[in-house]
């Protein structure tokens, strides 16, 4: 059995590449469990231009001669994944294709109706993929494998969800060796950026985010386990910077303080994402001393009413003055804060939009980097189920380019797919708010963007 795990192309337009942690963890766990013919194919590096992306991808995958393909599918990958599976299964009907990832996990039935993918792995994949491949190897009934959706007797069947892994320390470090030369990922001053996760999940229930539905709660690795991985990286690669991909690195204060005190000994710089209500003076100082140079906060809106509607979960003492004070303190410590806000929230008023613009502009004046987004109706978020009647379809790319997460290059590469599957693309939808005339809303958004938008960065 030869298995190729695929990271689909979607950011090949960018000079900055993200390390594919998901498939790397799957590969390392499979190898740990005795599967020795595993490789990873990152199509973001294999595809160098936007011409015939699908055709080239199929040819590259064919060259691996795998009889099982695993492909990750986030919402940004969806259109490519649908068409890739259709083409590949038509040419190679005997090759089993397994799909996983956030979008596939949330919409397994829809995906299996749109393309002939054989199996969808739902949720956390390490234990499920091992059980699944063993069942395939022995020709066992897939109904015994928890956490999958599969086809049988022309029906789509769903097995019970698999419980989350309780002890993250039991998962081997990502299979970095399968993606060498590792230097191709995010160069920074002749040393290199590595993505790392110290935890999985988020305890909060923001209606615009799918993290809580996918992960249920937050689990953390032992600080010693994380430090062991960082030391291993430093011993084996030219590591210059760490990017913690956690949804909230400092959500548990005591754990975070212990971790930062230990991390200080390794003399390495990093940035992270955390909630603005989950930092304080002592914690920020510990982060700075441990090597933190950047911190990302999603503040979402300046309106208390909208924050409540979004179920952001901020305590009452988080107000505009607290946010400004915290950002100013971070800047004074030498940290570079990035603040992210969004507009286009259901029921949002013109006054509330202006409040958000004013706050983000003030934070920019204080020294923060700033980002402004349109609230995007991602599938399987509570926002879509609660405000489904408020969704309106619009060519957002044409009307509001400044708010689109895609660049012009992949838009051109996938333009025919975007047209074909327009209803599946979250960027083609917005929530209706209290500004009835779209032209007025558009001018309001664009005027705010001109004041606020900085360089978009992944953190």
Legacy VTK file of the C-alpha trace (Angstrom):
# vtk DataFile Version 3.0
C-alpha trace
ASCII
DATASET POLYDATA
POINTS 459 float
0.000 0.000 0.000
1.471 3.303 -1.109
-0.107 6.457 0.304
0.383 10.015 -0.955
-0.946 12.845 1.202
-1.703 15.975 -0.823
-1.666 19.622 0.213
-3.755 21.283 -2.545
-2.666 24.417 -4.405
-4.279 27.665 -3.419
-1.489 30.009 -2.348
1.025 29.338 -5.105
0.746 33.032 -5.988
2.434 34.020 -2.725
6.181 34.233 -2.078
5.416 33.212 1.504
4.475 29.559 1.953
2.769 28.028 4.955
4.065 24.745 6.300
1.290 22.096 5.897
1.022 20.925 9.495
-2.127 18.841 8.988
-0.785 16.341 6.453
2.594 16.347 8.228
0.991 15.155 11.463
-0.970 12.487 9.585
2.189 11.239 7.875
4.197 11.060 11.098
1.428 9.161 12.885
1.084 6.674 10.018
4.837 6.052 9.996
4.797 5.662 13.784
2.054 3.023 13.425
4.009 0.955 10.917
3.005 2.293 7.502
6.311 2.729 5.711
5.293 3.829 2.208
4.046 7.352 2.935
4.895 10.571 1.166
3.626 14.158 1.118
3.004 16.167 -2.021
2.711 19.927 -1.523
1.264 21.167 -4.794
1.873 24.780 -3.785
5.516 24.197 -4.653
4.981 21.862 -7.570
2.755 24.337 -9.448
4.732 27.386 -10.508
2.144 29.252 -12.595
-1.610 29.537 -13.008
-1.978 27.873 -16.399
-3.673 24.451 -16.426
-3.409 24.043 -12.648
-5.759 21.060 -12.566
-4.113 19.213 -15.458
-0.621 19.727 -14.044
-1.731 18.642 -10.578
-3.190 15.396 -11.922
0.014 14.640 -13.828
2.203 15.311 -10.785
0.053 13.103 -8.542
0.073 10.335 -11.167
3.874 10.332 -11.074
3.755 9.205 -7.425
2.025 5.913 -8.384
0.066 5.748 -5.129
-2.932 3.463 -4.753
-4.353 5.605 -1.931
-4.540 9.395 -2.015
-5.340 11.572 0.972
-6.217 15.187 0.225
-6.934 17.958 2.694
-9.852 20.271 1.980
-10.348 23.650 3.585
-13.003 25.943 2.137
-10.329 27.692 0.055
-9.433 24.317 -1.487
-12.999 23.223 -2.205
-13.352 23.963 -5.912
-9.963 22.483 -6.749
-10.653 19.358 -4.680
-14.020 18.707 -6.328
-12.613 18.934 -9.846
-9.385 17.103 -9.024
-11.269 14.111 -7.603
-13.599 14.019 -10.606
-10.746 13.996 -13.102
-8.500 11.620 -11.168
-11.204 9.029 -10.464
-12.237 9.097 -14.117
-8.665 8.230 -15.116
-7.861 5.962 -12.149
-11.094 4.434 -10.804
-9.227 1.861 -8.679
-7.272 4.461 -6.697
-8.990 5.184 -3.391
-9.274 8.880 -2.589
-9.737 9.980 1.023
-10.583 13.575 1.850
-10.214 15.336 5.199
-9.840 18.828 6.598
-12.160 21.484 7.986
-14.532 21.835 5.037
-14.751 18.126 4.310
-15.440 17.462 7.998
-18.300 19.946 8.120
-19.906 19.057 4.778
-19.173 15.364 4.057
-22.489 14.537 2.396
-22.388 17.587 0.135
-18.831 16.856 -0.987
-19.580 13.191 -1.675
-22.518 14.227 -3.852
-20.406 16.764 -5.738
-17.516 14.427 -6.532
-16.748 10.675 -6.436
-14.437 10.813 -3.412
-14.459 7.381 -1.763
-14.184 8.325 1.912
-14.285 11.484 4.023
-12.419 11.544 7.337
-14.328 13.816 9.708
-12.595 15.805 12.425
-9.235 14.941 13.955
-7.530 12.586 11.548
-4.539 10.831 13.129
-6.281 7.871 14.771
-8.999 7.646 12.133
-6.608 7.408 9.174
-4.674 4.584 10.858
-7.856 2.596 11.580
-9.141 3.287 8.079
-6.004 2.139 6.260
-5.813 -1.006 8.378
-9.434 -1.780 7.498
-8.744 -1.210 3.794
-5.595 -3.342 3.992
-7.529 -6.253 5.528
-10.665 -5.648 3.441
-12.697 -5.186 6.633
-16.101 -3.522 6.871
-15.613 0.256 7.015
-18.640 0.549 9.279
-16.324 -0.360 12.170
-14.139 2.711 11.558
-15.448 5.640 13.577
-15.199 9.181 12.218
-15.701 8.549 8.498
-18.297 8.939 5.759
-18.110 6.364 2.959
-20.011 4.754 0.108
-21.682 1.357 0.226
-24.442 -0.083 -1.960
-24.792 3.271 -3.747
-25.478 4.988 -0.424
-23.469 7.495 1.597
-23.028 6.203 5.119
-21.726 7.983 8.212
-20.129 6.175 11.140
-20.245 7.645 14.674
-17.858 10.499 15.453
-14.486 9.498 16.850
-13.594 10.966 20.278
-10.828 13.553 20.248
-7.323 12.475 21.225
-7.006 13.211 24.939
-3.216 13.358 25.183
-1.680 15.399 22.360
1.809 14.499 23.599
1.263 10.985 22.220
1.211 12.301 18.649
4.681 12.228 17.040
6.236 15.456 15.793
5.260 16.381 12.209
7.073 14.527 9.414
9.319 17.440 8.475
11.680 15.124 6.598
9.024 14.385 3.965
8.986 18.025 2.857
12.682 18.719 2.541
14.338 20.935 1.555
12.534 22.619 4.425
14.195 25.934 3.586
11.576 26.514 0.889
9.067 27.425 3.605
8.911 31.098 4.553
12.459 32.467 4.452
13.235 35.151 7.015
16.677 36.771 7.214
18.378 33.600 5.942
16.777 31.581 8.700
13.397 29.977 8.442
9.903 30.187 9.832
8.340 27.038 11.254
4.673 26.687 12.115
3.950 25.024 15.431
0.879 24.194 17.494
0.918 24.022 21.281
-2.793 23.228 21.549
-5.819 22.243 19.513
-9.249 23.782 19.699
-10.928 26.781 21.264
-13.321 26.968 24.236
-15.241 29.948 22.843
-18.347 29.832 20.662
-18.033 32.697 18.170
-20.807 32.244 15.612
-18.570 33.142 12.646
-15.971 30.437 13.384
-16.067 26.656 12.942
-13.242 25.869 15.401
-15.523 25.115 18.334
-17.757 22.822 16.306
-14.782 20.913 14.940
-12.610 20.699 18.069
-15.287 21.020 20.823
-12.825 22.296 23.452
-9.146 23.195 23.847
-6.459 20.613 24.606
-2.860 21.552 25.340
0.449 19.819 24.957
2.784 19.606 27.916
5.287 22.498 27.760
8.153 19.963 27.939
6.808 18.206 24.846
6.658 21.477 22.886
10.142 22.498 24.020
11.415 19.092 22.923
10.058 19.701 19.425
11.610 23.172 19.271
14.999 21.821 20.397
14.743 19.062 17.800
13.972 21.649 15.110
16.937 23.781 16.153
19.232 20.751 16.083
18.091 19.609 12.644
17.139 22.772 10.760
18.159 26.397 10.532
15.207 27.702 12.544
14.964 31.460 12.902
11.341 32.053 13.843
8.322 30.175 15.208
4.737 30.881 14.288
2.286 29.439 16.804
-0.901 28.549 14.924
-3.039 28.027 18.046
-6.481 29.642 18.195
-5.541 31.128 21.584
-2.070 30.496 22.977
-2.669 32.242 26.324
-6.219 31.087 27.072
-4.977 29.214 30.163
-2.834 31.729 32.016
-0.874 29.421 34.366
0.018 27.055 31.522
1.110 29.993 29.345
3.333 31.506 32.049
5.039 28.163 32.678
5.588 27.701 28.949
7.014 31.189 28.330
9.423 30.943 31.269
10.770 27.670 29.842
10.821 28.935 26.252
13.048 31.853 27.262
15.986 29.438 27.588
15.866 28.548 23.881
16.483 32.096 22.592
14.115 32.028 19.625
11.667 34.598 18.293
7.992 33.851 17.716
4.569 35.336 17.168
1.149 34.053 18.167
-2.581 34.619 18.166
-4.472 35.219 21.380
-7.551 36.975 22.708
-7.094 40.516 23.927
-8.869 39.635 27.198
-6.356 36.826 27.806
-3.244 38.966 28.263
-2.109 41.153 31.145
1.037 43.051 32.114
2.817 40.076 33.704
1.939 37.758 30.838
2.963 40.246 28.142
6.316 40.785 29.844
6.865 37.009 30.040
5.978 36.703 26.345
8.401 39.479 25.402
11.204 37.955 27.487
10.556 34.533 25.915
11.135 35.959 22.429
7.678 37.071 21.312
7.805 39.907 18.800
4.252 39.846 17.441
0.776 39.138 18.785
-2.492 38.940 16.860
-5.890 39.888 18.322
-9.310 39.521 16.736
-11.327 42.380 18.217
-14.065 42.016 15.543
-16.158 45.128 16.348
-16.307 48.223 18.541
-20.015 47.660 19.181
-20.883 45.856 22.451
-24.202 44.829 20.903
-22.520 43.169 17.932
-19.883 41.475 20.096
-22.740 39.928 22.056
-24.485 38.916 18.823
-21.232 37.297 17.616
-20.881 35.492 20.984
-17.306 36.679 21.210
-17.324 35.974 24.930
-15.529 39.122 26.078
-16.089 39.934 29.773
-17.816 43.237 30.549
-14.560 44.993 31.401
-13.294 44.616 27.826
-14.229 47.959 26.321
-12.677 50.440 23.911
-10.458 51.986 26.585
-9.167 48.581 27.704
-8.362 47.605 24.116
-6.463 50.856 23.490
-4.577 50.530 26.786
-3.551 46.928 26.005
-2.347 47.754 22.496
-0.360 50.728 23.812
1.244 48.498 26.460
2.213 45.877 23.877
3.813 48.539 21.698
5.706 49.963 24.697
7.162 46.493 25.355
8.474 46.286 21.805
5.811 43.859 20.596
4.090 44.373 17.257
0.337 43.896 17.754
-1.921 43.104 14.812
-5.620 43.790 15.303
-8.314 42.336 13.108
-11.843 43.685 12.793
-14.722 42.868 10.498
-17.767 44.529 9.063
-20.785 43.148 7.257
-22.176 41.639 10.469
-25.910 40.812 10.399
-28.071 43.734 11.668
-25.002 46.031 11.776
-25.827 49.736 11.487
-23.951 52.559 9.803
-23.138 54.037 13.211
-21.649 50.731 14.409
-19.507 50.447 11.283
-18.152 53.940 11.904
-17.410 53.047 15.544
-15.342 50.075 14.369
-13.529 52.195 11.783
-12.716 54.814 14.419
-11.389 52.250 16.899
-9.178 50.457 14.383
-7.811 53.775 13.098
-6.936 54.754 16.669
-5.189 51.405 17.241
-3.229 51.962 14.046
-2.171 55.377 15.366
-0.990 53.688 18.579
1.328 51.427 16.571
-0.735 48.348 15.735
-0.907 46.710 12.340
-4.516 46.594 11.231
-6.698 44.278 9.203
-10.275 44.724 8.047
-12.415 41.881 6.748
-15.921 41.292 5.549
-17.719 38.718 7.673
-17.723 35.607 5.510
-20.513 33.011 5.841
-18.463 29.837 6.121
-20.480 26.604 6.083
-21.264 24.906 9.381
-20.868 28.107 11.363
-23.721 29.139 13.597
-23.939 32.468 11.777
-25.174 30.707 8.643
-27.848 28.737 10.483
-28.997 31.741 12.534
-28.991 34.305 9.721
-29.559 32.193 6.626
-32.426 34.434 5.518
-30.104 37.452 5.644
-27.639 36.058 3.091
-27.469 37.756 -0.282
-25.380 36.666 -3.244
-23.075 39.230 -4.785
-19.914 39.250 -6.874
-17.779 40.325 -3.954
-14.561 40.034 -5.918
-15.824 42.540 -8.462
-17.481 44.910 -6.005
-15.221 44.739 -2.950
-11.768 43.543 -3.989
-10.132 45.000 -0.900
-11.944 42.501 1.292
-11.217 39.344 -0.673
-8.826 36.804 0.835
-7.786 35.651 -2.645
-5.404 37.541 -4.905
-6.105 38.198 -8.569
-3.811 35.345 -9.615
-5.730 32.384 -8.145
-8.969 34.105 -9.116
-7.808 33.932 -12.719
-6.594 30.354 -12.300
-9.948 29.180 -10.953
-12.286 31.664 -12.667
-14.145 28.932 -14.571
-14.655 26.942 -11.360
-15.787 30.011 -9.428
-18.402 30.601 -12.105
-19.431 26.933 -12.218
-19.733 26.564 -8.439
-20.591 30.164 -7.532
-23.100 29.108 -4.862
-20.399 27.124 -3.010
-17.948 30.023 -2.654
-18.446 31.842 0.686
-16.824 34.950 -0.801
-19.802 35.217 -3.159
-22.148 35.864 -0.239
-22.580 38.614 2.329
-24.962 39.146 5.224
-27.636 41.777 4.817
-27.429 44.536 7.426
-29.315 47.726 8.265
-27.882 49.650 5.298
-30.494 48.932 2.657
-28.779 50.369 -0.397
-25.769 48.293 -1.489
-24.130 51.248 -3.225
-24.098 53.170 0.045
-22.774 50.128 1.897
-20.044 49.645 -0.704
-18.879 53.260 -0.492
-18.885 53.064 3.295
-16.803 49.887 3.278
-14.299 51.197 0.773
-13.845 54.496 2.577
-13.086 52.596 5.767
-10.679 50.277 3.984
-8.674 53.197 2.664
-8.135 54.374 6.258
-7.501 51.032 7.888
-6.104 48.320 5.674
-2.477 47.421 6.130
-0.543 44.523 4.688
-2.419 41.258 5.153
-0.270 38.766 7.008
-0.740 35.223 8.219
-0.037 34.950 11.922
LINES 1 460
459 0 1 2 3 4 5 6 7 8 9 10 11 12 13 14 15 16 17 18 19 20 21 22 23 24 25 26 27 28 29 30 31 32 33 34 35 36 37 38 39 40 41 42 43 44 45 46 47 48 49 50 51 52 53 54 55 56 57 58 59 60 61 62 63 64 65 66 67 68 69 70 71 72 73 74 75 76 77 78 79 80 81 82 83 84 85 86 87 88 89 90 91 92 93 94 95 96 97 98 99 100 101 102 103 104 105 106 107 108 109 110 111 112 113 114 115 116 117 118 119 120 121 122 123 124 125 126 127 128 129 130 131 132 133 134 135 136 137 138 139 140 141 142 143 144 145 146 147 148 149 150 151 152 153 154 155 156 157 158 159 160 161 162 163 164 165 166 167 168 169 170 171 172 173 174 175 176 177 178 179 180 181 182 183 184 185 186 187 188 189 190 191 192 193 194 195 196 197 198 199 200 201 202 203 204 205 206 207 208 209 210 211 212 213 214 215 216 217 218 219 220 221 222 223 224 225 226 227 228 229 230 231 232 233 234 235 236 237 238 239 240 241 242 243 244 245 246 247 248 249 250 251 252 253 254 255 256 257 258 259 260 261 262 263 264 265 266 267 268 269 270 271 272 273 274 275 276 277 278 279 280 281 282 283 284 285 286 287 288 289 290 291 292 293 294 295 296 297 298 299 300 301 302 303 304 305 306 307 308 309 310 311 312 313 314 315 316 317 318 319 320 321 322 323 324 325 326 327 328 329 330 331 332 333 334 335 336 337 338 339 340 341 342 343 344 345 346 347 348 349 350 351 352 353 354 355 356 357 358 359 360 361 362 363 364 365 366 367 368 369 370 371 372 373 374 375 376 377 378 379 380 381 382 383 384 385 386 387 388 389 390 391 392 393 394 395 396 397 398 399 400 401 402 403 404 405 406 407 408 409 410 411 412 413 414 415 416 417 418 419 420 421 422 423 424 425 426 427 428 429 430 431 432 433 434 435 436 437 438 439 440 441 442 443 444 445 446 447 448 449 450 451 452 453 454 455 456 457 458
